[in-house]
Amino acid sequence: MSDPTRTPEFFDTLAKVLLRSWALGYLMLLVWAGLYLFASEFVYRLQGHLFDLSRHEIDLVFYCGIALTKIILLVFFLFPWLAIRLVLRKTKG
């Protein structure tokens, strides 16, 4: 990282990794939300009796989990990718 000619290359690679991580995380989030939307009764039967949770508690866990995952994906993957892209664009231009 001490070689200044390789620094943009490193950050370009890092930006690609961050974008792919965000995309895979968002795909996981969509599968999670889809599973809950279309198979919520199955999830309730499976998890409700296993952990002795009410329907409301399972809804709360799912909604909070989906919201937390969405926030984490934005803060740790999408925003850093955007910042790196903006800095690389500024240094090229």
Secondary structure by P-SEA (a helix, b strand, c coil): cccccaaaaaaaaaaaaaaaaaaaaaaaaaaaaaaaaccaaaaaaaaaaaacccaaaaaaaaaaaaaaaaaaaaaccaaaaaaaaaaaaaaac
